[in-house]
Each structure stands twice: as C-alpha cells, then as structure tokens.
Amino acid sequence: MHDHRVKILLNHKASFESIFDALPALIYCKDTDGRIVCVNEAFVAQFNMKKADFEGQLAKDLFPRAAGHLMRNDMDIIETGIPQKKMYLSYETPAGQRWAHTYKFPFRDTDGTIIGIIGYATDITEIKQMQDELEQSEQKYRNFFETARDCIYITALDGTILEFNDAAVEMFGYESKEELTQVPVQDLYKNSEDRIRLQDQIAREGMADRFPVDMLRKNGSVIHGLITALPIKDANDRICGYQGTVHDVTELKKAEAQRNLLEAELRQAQKMEAVAKLSGGIAHDFNNLLFTIMGSIELAQSFTDTGQAKQLDRAYRACLEAKQLIRRFLELSESPLALKSRGSITELIQHALGPRIDTSDRIHYEIQIAGGLYRSAFVYDQMLQVMENLLSNAESALAEGGTITVAAKNIELAVGLLDKGKTLAPGKYVEIDVADTGVGIPADQIDKIFDPYFSTQNNPSSKGQGLGLTTVYATIKRHKGGITVDSKPGEGTTVTLYLPAAEV
C-alpha cells in the first residue's frame, strides 16, 4: 500500500515539477512518512543544494534547525486532514536567517485518502526587514516626539487637537493628554487673531518659521512662544491640518526684560553719578561766590539810604533763593545717609498733605493707609521734601482740578527684582503711592523724567523745580529704596516709592 502511494506521488511529481519550478515560492511534497518526494528550484536554491540532495530524504536528517522548522506540523495535517494557512515563521539558510509565510495542504489520491502533503512558503524577508526598519524609524520618531522639550503638535484645520507630546501637556499646564486634546486649539491662543495670521502665513509661504505668539496655560498665565509649522495636505493638495512645534521663550523674555531693566538702572545710576559730581563741584564753588555776594550786600545795607535799601533787599532775597537751589544741587552729590532714625510713614504723609488739604479748592486729596504699617528708617526732612516734590508734580498735572491719592501699605519681596521694573534686595518694604488723575506722561518720556530739568510741560518752572524728581530719585536711592512710574496719557500718573522696613 505504501509503495502504491509513493508511486502515485512520483507520477504527480512528473506532472507538476515543471509548474513548481516556475513558481518563486518554496514548494515541497512529502509522503506520510515524512520523506521528501520532490522540491522545486526555488526551494533548493534557498539552501544552495540540488534536488537530488532532498529527494528521498527525511527533512529532519538534512538540517533539523532549518528545513525541520519549515516542515513542522506536517504530521498534524496528515493525521487530521486540516490545512494550515499563512503560518509565520523564521528559518536558517546558508545566507542567514529568513522569514516566510507557509501554507500546507493534505495531498489525496483519487479515493480521497491522504498520501502526503504539499507545502509552500512565501519568502517575506525583505518585507520583514522593511517593517522592522519602519518600526525602528517610528520608534525613533516616537522617542523624539515624547522626549522633546518643545511642544510638538498635530491639529486639524478646524482646530481639533489630534496629537500632542508630553512636553505640550507640561507647557500648557494640563493634567493629561486626554484633557488637553479636549481643548480647541483656538482656546490656547491669547488672541484668536494670531492663529488666523499664522494660517495666512502658512498658506502664503508654505510654512511658518519661529512665528511669535502669546498662548495661554490652563491657569490663564501667558506663554511667550515661537511656532514653527507646516501644512498637512489631502490628496487634492488642500490644507487639512497643521503640524509643528511651539518653543517656549517665556523665561528667556523675562531674562531679557530683567537685563534691560538692569541696564536701564545702570545707565540712570551713571547719569546720576555724573550729575552729582558736576553739581557738587559747581555748587561748592558757587556757594563760596554767593557767600561773598551776600556779605557785600549786608555791608552795603548798613551804609545806604532808604531808596537803595529796597533794591539791596531784593538782591539779598534772590541770594537766599539761590542758596536753596545750591542746596538742591548738593543733595544730588551727598553720600549715603549716615544719620537716619526710625519714623512713621503715616505721620510723614499726614504732615505733607495737611496744609494742602486745608487750602486746596480745586484738588481733592485722598489718603489710604493700611493698618500695621512697618516703620522705616529715614531722614525726616529729606523724605518730607520728597513727598512735597511728588505732590507738587501731581498738582501741576491737574490744571483743571482732579484727585490726588496717597496710599501706603506693606509688601514683602521674595525675589530681588520687581515686576514693575526696579532692582531691590529681597525683604520687607513700605510701598507709598502718589497717584493723580491728570494728563499723564507719554511712554517715550517716562524714562527721562528723573533727568535734571526735564519737564513734560510746555512752560516748565524756572525756579529750580526742574530738579524736583531728580532730587527724589537721588534721595530714595540714598535710602536704599526704589521708585517706579506708571502712567498713560489721559489716564493719570502713579509714582511708587519703596522704603526698606526698619529692623525690629
């Protein structure tokens, strides 16, 4: 019976051999004992052998690690008659490891009796290698996507967020990717018009490179970002989405702003130092000359008649005004204060405002002083002059009347740089605000208001008032404090002083 089956297989071999040899798949035929009846050219070529080396041999005797693996489960098919289709396997050849999909079917005679099996394997080594390379490429992309510190995104045209990396979740302050993807991308822009401008640039130029935009975190704080983006197009070359990155430059902009503030403070300090040296020398020399002039006037007054005395008296009063002006110059050149005493800011404000409140008929004064105000060490008469100068400037901005508000409160700085724009050491301070509802100061003039004799008025005073804010600046700096100005044309001006709190 066995010989009969083998004879049938051999007869079929002659019929199918030319067909099998023309096929690229690896094809073999075995009898029920596992002996190889025939193989095609593709099969033997894979192992660098000849057909005669296979025919009549048991596969397990030839190369059990290669063909044995390829022909595994053959006996199951013979016993059950159930084909096995598209099994994925790897096997070794002299050229190295290969991968294949195998298909195995029972071979039956005319009576339906299984007399062997036919198997063939489709080599997928190149496909497998391409898949592996693609997976590696995708993994590299995924690693880059997830580990990049910039936000990487893919969005649909309508603003639906399709994908974000972990850095985006952190940048925008959300709890998870799932939460972030529920937010329309339009809601991440501080100004929705910026996204429209970005889309216009991409449509016009094919991309956007470091497009500056302000975006919003979940808590409402602002992110200063630079967006680099490309369009995603459909089969009809129409834009259907966007992909790109957002680079967060918030901290960089803060650092640049801080550097600009420090540079501005340095320029102001250098300017004040030059003014102090010049004014100190001139003041001392002029004071000596003025002393001689006043002495001569006093001597002349003792020998003159009534008519001349009036002119001499007018000259003497002019000399007294000149002495006050000299005193202002000397204040600019004074060294850091040595004689300071702890005083009450509340008393200082009340002393400065009291006479004005009693006599003013066109300006309304308001005092807003917080309870438990820190005491501060200062030279009383100098700080009183500071308040007088600030109030005089505020009053000059209220030609048509208005309101001046003087407020004081405690603040504590955890860091050394104020957001408002001045450098101060960390610690406790008393903040004093002098605010008016006047005409305001143009933005391009605010940085100049501490310069000697600079004025925003068309007809500044000629009696030394031009040194008022310069003296204020110098005095506050000698007290190791700070001063800022916040103003907009038509909306009034607020000058803020920061005085260090006295140690308890």
C-alpha positions in Angstrom: 0.0 0.0 0.0 2.8 2.4 0.9 4.6 1.7 -2.4 1.4 2.4 -4.2 1.1 5.8 -2.6 4.7 6.6 -3.4 4.2 5.6 -7.0 1.2 8.0 -7.2 3.3 10.8 -5.7 6.1 10.1 -8.2 3.6 10.2 -11.1 2.3 13.5 -9.9 5.8 14.8 -9.4 6.5 14.3 -13.1 3.3 16.2 -13.9 3.8 19.1 -11.5 7.6 19.6 -11.5 7.7 22.0 -14.4 4.9 24.0 -12.9 6.5 24.1 -9.4 9.9 25.1 -10.8 8.4 28.1 -12.5 7.0 29.5 -9.2 9.0 31.7 -6.8 7.6 30.2 -3.7 9.4 27.4 -1.8 7.4 24.2 -2.7 7.9 20.7 -1.4 6.0 17.4 -1.4 6.3 14.7 1.3 4.8 11.3 1.8 3.1 10.2 5.0 6.4 9.0 6.5 7.9 12.5 6.3 10.2 11.6 3.3 10.7 14.3 0.7 9.3 13.3 -2.6 10.1 16.5 -4.5 11.1 20.1 -4.1 11.2 22.9 -6.6 14.1 25.0 -7.8 13.3 27.9 -5.5 13.4 25.6 -2.5 16.9 24.1 -3.3 18.3 27.5 -4.3 17.4 28.8 -0.9 19.7 26.2 0.7 22.4 26.2 -2.0 21.7 22.5 -2.7 20.4 20.2 -5.5 17.1 18.4 -5.9 18.8 15.1 -5.5 20.1 16.1 -2.1 16.5 16.4 -0.9 14.5 13.7 -2.7 14.1 10.5 -0.8 15.5 12.1 2.4 13.9 12.8 5.7 13.8 16.5 6.4 14.9 16.1 10.0 18.0 14.3 8.8 19.0 17.0 6.4 19.0 20.2 8.6 16.7 19.9 11.5 17.2 23.6 12.5 16.3 24.9 9.1 14.0 22.7 7.0 12.8 20.9 10.1 11.4 24.1 11.3 9.9 24.9 7.9 8.2 21.5 7.8 6.9 21.5 11.4 3.4 20.3 12.0 3.3 18.3 8.7 2.3 15.2 10.6 -0.7 17.0 12.2 -2.0 17.8 8.7 -1.6 14.1 7.6 -3.4 12.9 10.7 -6.3 15.5 10.7 -6.5 16.4 7.0 -6.9 20.1 8.1 -4.8 22.6 6.1 -2.7 25.2 7.9 -2.6 28.5 6.2 -0.3 31.5 6.5 1.8 30.5 9.4 4.6 33.0 10.1 8.0 31.5 10.8 11.7 32.1 10.6 14.4 29.7 9.5 18.1 29.5 8.9 19.7 29.2 5.5 23.4 29.4 4.5 22.8 33.0 3.6 21.4 33.8 7.1 18.0 34.0 8.7 14.9 34.2 6.5 11.2 34.8 7.2 8.3 33.3 5.5 4.5 32.7 5.4 3.8 29.0 4.9 0.8 27.2 3.6 0.3 23.4 3.9 -2.4 21.2 2.4 -3.0 17.4 2.5 -2.4 15.6 -0.8 -5.1 13.0 -1.6 -5.4 10.2 -4.1 -8.5 9.6 -6.3 -10.2 7.8 -3.3 -9.7 10.8 -1.1 -7.0 9.1 1.0 -4.2 11.3 2.3 -1.0 10.1 0.8 1.2 13.1 1.6 1.3 16.9 1.9 2.2 19.8 -0.3 3.6 22.8 1.3 4.8 26.1 0.0 6.4 29.1 1.7 6.3 32.7 0.5 9.5 34.5 1.4 8.8 37.8 3.2 12.4 38.5 4.4 12.6 41.9 2.5 9.1 42.9 3.7 10.0 41.9 7.3 13.2 43.9 7.1 11.2 46.9 5.8 8.7 46.5 8.6 11.5 46.4 11.1 13.1 49.5 9.7 9.8 51.2 9.7 9.1 50.2 13.3 12.6 51.4 14.2 12.0 54.7 12.4 8.6 55.0 14.1 10.2 54.3 17.4 12.9 56.9 16.8 10.2 59.4 15.9 8.1 58.4 18.9 11.1 58.7 21.2 11.9 62.1 19.7 8.3 63.1 19.9 7.9 62.2 23.5 11.3 63.3 24.9 11.5 66.7 23.0 11.2 69.6 25.4 9.4 71.7 22.8 5.7 71.2 22.3 5.1 69.1 19.2 1.6 69.1 17.8 -0.7 67.9 15.0 -4.0 69.7 14.6 -6.9 69.5 12.2 -8.0 72.5 10.1 -10.9 73.2 12.4 -8.7 73.4 15.5 -9.2 69.9 16.8 -6.0 68.7 18.5 -5.1 65.4 17.0 -1.8 64.7 18.9 0.4 66.4 21.4 3.6 65.2 23.1 4.2 65.2 26.9 6.1 68.5 26.7 2.9 70.1 25.5 0.9 68.8 28.4 3.5 70.3 30.8 3.9 73.6 28.8 0.1 74.3 28.9 -0.4 73.1 32.4 -2.9 70.3 31.9 -3.2 67.1 33.8 -3.0 64.7 30.9 -3.1 64.4 27.1 -6.7 63.3 27.2 -7.6 66.6 29.0 -5.5 68.7 26.6 -7.0 67.1 23.4 -10.4 68.1 24.5 -9.4 71.8 24.3 -9.9 73.5 20.9 -6.5 74.9 19.7 -8.1 78.3 19.3 -8.5 78.4 23.1 -4.8 78.1 23.6 -4.1 81.4 21.9 -4.2 84.6 24.0 -5.5 86.4 20.9 -7.5 84.3 18.5 -6.4 86.6 15.6 -2.9 85.2 16.0 -4.0 81.8 14.7 -5.6 83.4 11.7 -2.4 85.3 11.0 -0.4 82.1 11.4 -2.7 80.2 9.0 -2.4 83.0 6.4 1.4 82.9 6.6 1.5 79.1 6.1 -0.9 79.3 3.2 1.1 82.2 1.6 4.7 81.0 2.3 4.3 77.2 2.7 5.4 77.3 6.3 5.9 79.5 9.4 9.3 79.8 11.0 9.6 81.0 14.6 6.3 82.8 14.4 5.9 84.9 17.7 2.7 84.3 19.5 1.3 84.6 23.1 -0.5 81.5 24.3 -2.4 80.6 27.5 -1.8 78.0 30.2 -4.7 76.3 31.8 -4.4 78.7 34.8 -4.6 81.7 32.4 -0.9 82.7 32.6 0.8 83.7 29.4 3.3 81.7 27.4 5.5 83.6 25.0 6.1 81.1 22.2 7.7 80.8 18.8 5.8 78.5 16.4 7.3 76.6 13.5 4.7 74.9 11.5 4.0 73.1 8.2 0.6 72.3 6.5 -0.8 68.9 6.2 -2.5 68.4 2.8 -5.0 65.9 1.4 -5.0 64.0 -1.9 -6.3 67.1 -3.6 -3.4 69.3 -2.3 -5.7 71.1 0.0 -4.6 72.0 3.6 -6.5 69.8 6.1 -4.3 70.3 9.2 -1.1 71.6 10.6 2.0 70.1 12.3 4.8 71.8 14.1 6.4 72.9 17.3 6.0 75.6 19.9 9.2 76.8 21.6 8.6 78.4 25.0 10.6 81.6 25.3 8.8 82.9 28.4 11.8 82.6 30.7 14.1 84.0 28.0 11.9 87.1 27.6 11.8 87.5 31.3 15.6 87.3 31.5 15.9 89.8 28.6 13.4 92.1 30.4 15.4 91.8 33.6 18.6 92.5 31.7 17.1 95.6 30.1 15.9 96.8 33.5 19.4 96.3 35.0 21.0 98.1 32.1 18.5 101.0 32.4 19.2 101.2 36.1 22.9 101.2 35.4 22.5 104.0 32.8 20.4 106.0 35.3 23.0 105.5 38.1 25.8 106.5 35.8 23.9 109.6 34.7 23.1 110.5 38.3 26.7 110.0 39.3 27.9 112.3 36.5 25.2 114.9 37.6 26.2 114.5 41.2 29.9 115.1 40.5 29.2 118.1 38.3 26.6 119.7 40.5 28.7 119.1 43.7 31.7 120.9 42.3 29.6 123.8 40.8 27.5 124.1 44.0 30.5 124.4 46.3 32.2 127.0 44.1 29.0 128.9 43.6 28.3 128.8 47.3 31.6 130.4 48.0 30.9 133.2 45.5 27.3 133.6 46.9 28.7 134.0 50.4 30.9 136.9 49.2 28.0 138.5 47.4 25.6 138.2 50.4 28.3 139.6 52.7 28.8 142.6 50.4 25.1 143.2 50.3 24.7 143.1 54.0 27.6 145.6 54.3 26.1 147.9 51.7 22.8 147.8 53.5 24.3 149.4 56.6 25.5 152.4 54.6 22.7 153.0 52.2 19.6 155.2 52.2 16.0 154.0 52.1 15.7 154.0 48.3 18.7 151.8 47.7 17.8 149.5 50.6 14.8 148.2 48.7 17.0 147.1 45.8 19.6 145.6 48.1 16.9 143.7 50.0 15.5 142.3 46.7 19.1 141.2 45.7 19.5 139.6 49.2 16.3 137.6 48.8 17.4 136.4 45.4 20.6 135.2 47.0 18.6 133.2 49.5 16.7 131.6 46.7 20.0 130.8 45.0 21.1 129.1 48.3 18.1 126.9 48.2 18.9 126.0 44.6 22.5 125.2 45.6 21.1 123.0 48.4 19.3 121.0 45.8 22.5 120.5 43.8 24.3 119.5 47.0 21.6 116.9 47.8 22.4 115.2 44.5 26.0 114.8 45.5 25.5 113.7 49.1 27.0 110.4 50.2 24.8 107.5 51.5 22.9 108.6 54.6 24.6 108.1 58.0 22.0 109.8 60.3 18.6 108.1 59.9 16.0 107.4 62.5 13.0 105.1 62.5 9.9 107.1 61.7 6.3 106.8 61.0 5.3 106.9 57.3 1.7 107.8 58.4 2.9 110.9 60.2 5.1 111.8 57.2 2.2 111.6 54.8 -0.2 113.5 57.0 2.4 116.2 57.6 2.9 116.6 53.8 -0.8 116.6 52.9 -2.2 118.5 55.9 -1.6 122.1 54.6 -2.7 121.2 51.0 -6.0 119.6 52.2 -6.7 122.8 54.2 -6.0 125.3 51.4 -6.9 123.5 48.2 -10.2 124.4 46.5 -9.8 122.6 43.1 -8.0 119.3 44.0 -9.5 116.5 46.1 -6.9 114.6 48.3 -7.4 111.0 49.4 -5.3 109.2 52.0 -5.3 105.4 52.0 -3.0 103.9 54.6 -3.1 100.3 55.6 -3.1 99.3 59.2 0.0 97.9 60.9 2.4 99.8 58.6 6.1 99.0 59.0 8.3 101.6 60.5 11.1 102.7 58.2 14.5 104.4 58.9 14.8 107.7 57.0 15.9 111.3 57.3 12.7 113.1 58.0 13.2 116.4 56.4 14.6 114.8 53.2 11.7 112.4 52.9 9.3 115.3 53.6 10.9 117.1 50.7 10.4 114.0 48.5 6.7 114.0 49.3 6.5 117.8 48.7 8.1 117.3 45.3 5.8 114.4 44.3 2.7 116.3 45.4 3.8 119.4 43.5 4.3 117.4 40.3 0.9 115.8 40.7 -0.8 119.1 41.3 0.9 120.6 38.2 -0.7 117.8 36.1 -4.2 118.8 37.4 -4.6 122.2 35.8 -8.4 121.7 35.6 -8.6 120.0 39.0 -8.9 116.4 39.9 -7.9 113.9 42.6 -4.6 113.0 44.2 -4.5 109.8 46.2 -1.6 109.0 48.6 -1.6 105.3 49.7 0.8 103.3 51.8 0.9 99.5 52.5 3.4 96.8 53.5 4.9 94.5 50.9 7.4 91.7 51.1 9.6 90.7 48.1 10.7 87.1 47.8 13.0 87.8 44.9 15.2 90.7 44.2 13.7 92.0 41.0 10.3 93.8 41.0 8.0 93.0 38.1 7.3 96.8 38.0 10.8 97.3 36.9 13.4 98.1 39.6 16.0 96.2 41.4 15.6 95.8 45.1 17.0 93.3 47.6 14.5 90.7 48.9 12.8 91.8 52.1 10.1 93.9 53.7 9.2 97.3 52.3 6.7 100.1 52.8 5.1 100.9 49.4 4.0 104.6 49.0 1.9 105.5 46.0 1.2 109.1 44.9 -1.4 108.9 42.1 -3.1 111.7 40.2 -5.9 111.8 37.7 -4.1 114.2 35.4 -2.9 114.3 31.9 -0.4 111.5 32.2 3.0 111.1 30.6 3.8 109.7 27.1 5.6 106.3 27.2 8.6 107.7 25.4 9.1 110.3 28.1 8.8 108.2 31.3 12.5 107.1 31.2 13.5 110.8 31.1 11.5 112.3 34.0 14.3 111.8 36.5 16.7 113.8 34.4 17.6 117.3 35.7 15.3 120.0 34.3 13.4 117.6 32.1 9.7 118.6 32.0 6.6 117.3 30.3 5.1 120.8 30.4 5.4 123.4 27.7 6.5 126.1 30.1 8.4 124.4 33.0 9.2 126.4 36.1 12.4 128.5 36.1 12.7 128.4 39.9 14.6 125.1 40.4 11.5 122.9 40.2 13.2 121.1 37.4 15.4 119.3 40.0 12.4 118.0 41.9 12.2 114.4 40.6 16.0 114.2 40.2 16.3 115.0 43.9 13.5 112.5 44.7 15.4 109.8 42.8 18.7 110.6 44.5 17.1 110.7 48.0 15.3 107.4 47.6 18.4 105.7 46.3 20.4 107.0 49.3 17.7 105.4 51.5 18.4 102.1 49.6 14.8 102.1 48.3 13.3 102.1 44.8 11.0 104.2 42.7 8.8 103.4 39.7 6.4 105.4 37.5 3.3 104.1 35.9 1.5 106.5 33.5 -0.6 106.7 30.4 -1.6 109.9 28.5 -5.1 110.9 29.7 -5.2 108.3 32.5 -3.1 109.9 35.1 0.2 109.0 36.8 1.3 106.9 39.7 4.7 107.3 41.3 5.5 104.5 43.7 8.2 104.6 46.4 9.7 101.6 48.2 11.3 102.2 51.5 13.0 99.3 53.4 11.3 98.4 56.6 13.3 99.1 59.8 14.7 96.1 61.7 12.7 95.4 64.8 
